[in-house]
């Protein structure tokens, strides 16, 4: 009889642990929901050079919704105004857009430990990211502050992005 109790206890404990881990992951995703504004983004390249991403003077928004979808837009100072239309940009104007902005959208998930955020990219302005998973480290997620890190950016360096939850407009 003791063996049956031990098996039942072990089964129950395993189930309880699974529920606790799943609850932590769900809680982490709940904490992400909302609109986040970029505070800073620093990229460090393999040669040790550190730069503000996208040419400096960055602006960005990252939106997570309750259904598991996200949208991210980042821009910086390397964009230059076009003399004509968007479809008639010069090579220099088009290069500025490519170097000075990154947008992507899709779905997201957080791991059970709450340390990794995965962007399941449906489409990106950097086409190499289309239909890929981009894994980011959750360095900090507390209240209205979030810091994400990535080991390899679309520009070839590693980056740390600091975000602040947007204030409600209502």
Order of alpha helices (4+ residues) and beta strands (2+ residues): alpha-beta-beta-beta-beta-alpha-beta-beta-beta-beta-beta
